[in-house]
Amino acid sequence: MKGAETIECRATKWFYLRVWAMVIMFGVFLVLFLKDWKVGWPTKNEVYYTYKAFEKAEELFNGREWSAEEWESEAREREIFPAGDVVLPAHVDRKARWPLQLSGYEGYRSSVVEEGNKTIPPMWASYTHERGWSSAIPEKSYDGKKIQEQLYYGIGSGVLLSGALFFLVRNSRRSMKVDGEAFYAPSGERVPFGSIRRIDVRKWRTKGLAYLFFEDASLSAESKGGALKKSKVDGMVYGQFRRENGAPAEALFQRILQNFKGELLELVEDEPESDRENVDNSGPDQQVEEVPSQE
């Protein structure tokens, strides 16, 4: 078929939609994991231990009678964060003392009387309002190992994001095509029609995939050893099957079949029940066999 029109199939909308979805998903994961590692979970630790300081203050204040001097002295000596490897935001002082709201005796005593029956400690609501935090009770703290895991998950998401971007850029620059003499794979490999010995079409109708098994002319007879190389025809990624666009992938594949002389590996449907009266029904519904193509 020398002089035949070249059919070229470029990356499809189906491909772009799915790859962009992966790019967005991995990008979101990357941002969220890194945010939790650097800011989110360390800030939750700051909120958690500050809440525990308010909780402890209420417990101490209600545990005995305090004079103003005793309470203020005690409050000034109390630290918010426990000793050890507690992960906190970079700007937070690890040796920070209890907030001023807790160290003023008169003010704190009034809050205990007014707010003592609430589920949250006295002055917690007003303090969180000033800090811009939620006044809800923090559920838990996060240890260093858990926070470090967020960094690893972020790195993993970044690797997956890079992979998705790589495939997006690479496939957007590729195409598969046929002319009158050969099939040209997306990788640029040229597969002359005369070198194709077998075609696997079992997934063509369901997934738009077919495989060409061909002899590599660049190898010597001794090197070949009877082995065939394989090239993939992917109609879902390149060309698609929309009739309004001329079903370019189908047209490309039909050009290959028209110039093919060899074995066609395809699914053979079961015979009608009336024609299988003497056949064992315990076998699979479909069987695979090699069928020579029609020239």
Secondary structure by P-SEA (a helix, b strand, c coil): ccccbbbbbcccaaaaaaaaaaaaaaaaaaaaaaaaaccaaaaaaaaaaaaaaaaaaaaaaacccccaaaaaaaaaacccccccccccccccccccccccccccaaaaaaaaaaccccccccaaaaaaaaaccccccccccccaaaaaaaaaaaaaaaaaaaaaaaaaaaaaacccccccccccccccbbbbccccccccccccccccbbbbbbbcccccccccccbbbbbbbcccccccccccccaaaaaaaaaaaaaccccccccccccccccccccccccccbbbbbbbccc
